Amino acid sequence: MSKQEHTSEKTSRKQVTALHKKLVQKFYVEAGDRVLDYGGGKWDLGVEYFAKNDVVSKVFDPYNRSLPENFEACKWAANGVDHILLANVLNVIKEAEVRADVIRDVSYFKVPVYVIVHPGDNDGIGKKSRDGWQEHRDLKSYMEEIQEALGKDWFIVHEYGFLALKPYPKKED
């Protein structure tokens, strides 16, 4: 895996993201679902929000969770997840190859992946921020690099202000 010049450690925000809320409001996640929040930060507000809606969620975050916490999240996810979130993750990574590694990591599970980014000032010029890095790009500008990282077995839908990355159904022989 490629290395980040600017870690994402200080980019964690104490909030329930818009993505968490939209997924519940639009019925993308439902009671009983299992969700891995990849890069979910240091707080459990998203986990708690999902729990109020009977959705089970765990956070994996190499910069804001301990090795044992991340190990437990991976072990839990290995037993199956229904959805994966990338909420405000890609926009704080400077290197395209690291963003591609993240996309490939989550695609391993072959379940829908939901992506939202904070566009910053949306001028398309990435720069160092007070807390690390900010790409300053809108959501649609990530679609090509995401599709390239995923390959032809996945498709991307832009809806309700987020991207839904979904594997094509397997063809029956």
URVENLIN-V543441 format. One line per field, one symbol per residue. burial: # if it has 16 or more other C-alpha atoms within 10 Angstrom, else .. Layout:
burial = ???
//
This chain:
burial = ...#.####.##...##.##..##....##..##################....###########...##..#...#...########################.##.############.....#.....########..##..##.##...#.#.....######......
//
